[in-house]
């Protein structure tokens, strides 16, 4: 069983982050795993469903100023940012949910694209 799990994990040749074998792009640096060895294969453009916003910035904003909705303003979600501002992050429960989503790479910007790249 352990050999099966280990066989499905590969490592990014650029930054060394563990990746699933079926992942094309590294979640940390964006390296393209289908490129030939020795080629710097960071894509010139991000995939269509990935935001250009940085997850680290969103995470820091959420940790430091999440109850005021600054991470939502950063993501372009102005309406819910104002809601977070006046409700103290929906009594911090919404802020904690956002913190988990950002850390997991599932938080989306105003256009519905995941804020995924660190």
Helices and strands as residue ranges (DSSP letters): H 2-7, E 9-11, E 18-20, H 55-65, G 66-68, H 70-74, H 78-91, H 93-104
